[in-house]
Amino acid sequence: MTKQEVLSGIKNIGLVPVLRAESEEQAFALAVAIADGGVTCLEVTMTVPGAVRVIARLAKERPEILLGAGTVLDVESAKACIGEGATFIVSPAFDEKTVEHCRKNEIAVLPGALTPTEVLRAWNAGADVVKIFPASAMGGAKYLKSLKAPLPQIQMIPTGGVSQATAHEFLEAGAFALGVGADLVDTKAIKNGHPETVTADAKKYLEIVKAFQARSL
């Protein structure tokens, strides 16, 4: 899959669940439950125990998932994840060497930034999309809209504060896609043996995105 195909896939799905979990098995179960709801795009964060192994397993067993690695803070971590099947790299911050490595190897890279200066620096360094994190701390969708006004050429994925209640606001503000955390990636539901709850939430998120996309045509 080419970098452009990956980016087109992210935009089309419109959601990037941020997968955090307490174990490899829990992470895999969450990923499956989310994908079963039609959200076939997610990032496995490096905070998950055995994250690289989770990526490798998902790449093998659930090839329909557009698989990213999250909380990637350096080049070595990026290399390890890409080697096991990650098709895009996400970070909460901007690391120039990681962006450079991904650019050279035609891997989609989504570094994090918050202020206008940080966003522009990440974009000029070669970011394909800039992750706005933590969006909630700066006012949520209103802040994203404020950023997009002077920087309309920069694609942005807000993360932090995205919920079913706020998803439409973020999309209206100009989000390329939505980074979704605990509101969808529900570890308690998996612990309690109810993956169907996660699947149902994934379907609801997808309905919100598809309804917005249909109105925007």
KASULTA-V986452 format. One record per backbone hydrogen bond with DSSP energy under -0.5 kcal/mol. CO is the residue of the C=O (numbers start at 1). NH is the residue of the N-H. If there is no record, write none. Layout:
BEGIN
co->(CO/CO)
nh->(NH/NH)
END
This chain:
BEGIN
co->(2/3/4/5/6/7/8/9/10/14/16/17/17/18/19/23/24/25/26/27/28/29/30/31/32/33/34/34/35/38/39/40/41/42/43/43/44/45/48/50/51/52/53/54/55/56/57/58/62/65/66/66/67/67/68/69/70/71/74/75/76/77/78/79/80/81/81/82/87/88/89/90/93/93/94/95/96/97/98/99/100/101/102/103/108/109/109/110/111/113/115/116/117/118/119/120/121/122/123/129/130/130/131/131/132/132/134/134/135/135/136/139/140/140/141/142/143/144/145/146/147/151/153/155/156/156/156/157/158/159/161/163/166/167/168/169/170/171/177/178/178/179/180/181/181/184/185/186/187/188/189/190/194/194/195/196/197/198/199/200/201/202/203/204/205/206/207/208/209/210/211/212/213/214)
nh->(6/7/8/9/10/11/12/13/14/178/180/19/43/20/45/27/28/29/30/31/32/33/34/35/36/37/37/39/38/40/41/66/17/68/19/45/70/48/51/54/55/56/57/58/59/60/61/62/65/67/42/68/87/88/44/90/46/73/78/79/80/81/82/83/84/84/86/85/108/69/110/72/95/112/96/99/100/101/102/103/104/105/107/106/89/128/129/91/131/133/119/120/121/122/123/124/125/127/126/131/132/157/113/133/135/159/137/138/138/140/139/142/143/144/145/146/147/148/149/150/151/154/155/130/158/176/177/132/179/135/163/167/170/171/172/173/175/174/158/16/180/160/18/184/185/186/187/190/191/192/194/193/197/198/199/200/201/202/203/204/205/206/207/208/209/210/211/212/213/214/215/216/217/217)
END
